[in-house]
């Protein structure tokens, strides 16, 4: 059962909003390559506010993700794209409904 997740809130620098959106859309291909990341969402919460939500079966999946290519790419672009460092929160999943594919 999926119990572990991360919620990452991102505030784009003024004028960088569409670059952030494109960066997150490109992250989908990397997320698809992560076998231990069954759930991954890139979200726009407001014009300059974005988030990533991903969920994992176990702590090893979280650790793999935090050390993987998406996290490395995010941190490499942080100074260029974001008004402040990404806010990464570990979140406990209390319930999940899916179509059976995760």
C-alpha positions in Angstrom: 0.0 0.0 0.0 1.2 3.5 -0.8 1.9 5.3 2.5 4.7 7.7 1.7 4.6 10.9 -0.3 6.3 14.2 -1.0 4.6 17.6 -1.6 7.0 20.1 -3.1 5.8 23.7 -3.4 7.5 25.9 -5.9 7.3 29.7 -6.4 8.4 30.9 -9.8 10.5 34.0 -10.1 8.6 36.8 -11.9 8.8 36.2 -15.6 9.8 32.5 -15.2 6.4 31.1 -14.8 6.2 29.4 -18.3 9.7 28.1 -18.0 8.8 26.5 -14.7 5.7 25.0 -16.3 7.7 23.6 -19.2 10.4 22.3 -16.8 7.8 20.4 -14.8 6.1 19.0 -17.9 9.5 17.7 -19.0 9.9 16.0 -15.6 7.1 13.6 -16.5 9.4 11.6 -18.8 11.9 11.3 -15.9 9.2 10.2 -13.5 8.1 7.5 -15.9 11.6 6.1 -15.7 11.5 5.8 -11.9 10.3 2.3 -11.1 9.8 3.1 -7.4 7.7 6.2 -8.1 4.2 4.9 -9.0 2.4 8.3 -8.6 3.7 11.7 -9.8 1.9 14.9 -10.4 3.1 18.3 -11.6 0.6 21.0 -10.6 0.0 24.7 -11.2 -1.8 26.1 -8.1 -1.8 29.7 -9.2 -0.1 31.7 -12.1 3.4 31.6 -10.3 2.8 28.8 -7.8 3.5 25.2 -8.7 3.7 21.9 -6.9 4.9 18.4 -7.3 3.1 15.5 -5.5 4.5 12.1 -5.7 3.8 8.9 -3.7 5.7 5.7 -3.0 5.2 2.2 -1.6 8.0 2.5 0.9 10.7 4.6 2.3 13.2 3.2 -0.2 11.1 4.6 -3.0 11.2 8.1 -1.3 15.0 7.8 -0.9 15.5 6.7 -4.5 13.4 9.6 -5.7 15.2 12.2 -3.6 18.5 11.0 -4.9 17.3 10.6 -8.5 17.4 12.6 -11.7 14.2 14.6 -11.1 15.4 15.9 -7.7 18.9 16.7 -9.1 17.4 18.6 -12.1 15.1 20.5 -9.7 17.9 21.6 -7.5 20.2 22.5 -10.4 17.6 24.9 -11.8 16.4 26.2 -8.4 18.4 29.5 -8.4 17.5 30.3 -12.0 13.7 29.5 -11.8 12.5 29.9 -8.2 11.9 32.9 -6.0 12.8 30.7 -3.0 14.2 27.3 -2.4 11.7 24.5 -3.1 9.7 23.6 0.0 9.8 19.8 0.4 7.3 18.2 2.8 7.1 14.5 3.6 3.4 13.6 3.8 1.7 10.4 5.1 -0.9 9.0 2.8 -4.0 8.0 4.8 -6.2 6.8 2.0 -5.9 6.2 -1.8 -8.4 5.4 -4.5 -7.0 4.4 -7.9 -7.9 2.3 -10.9 -5.7 -0.6 -9.9 -2.7 0.4 -11.9 -0.5 1.6 -9.0 
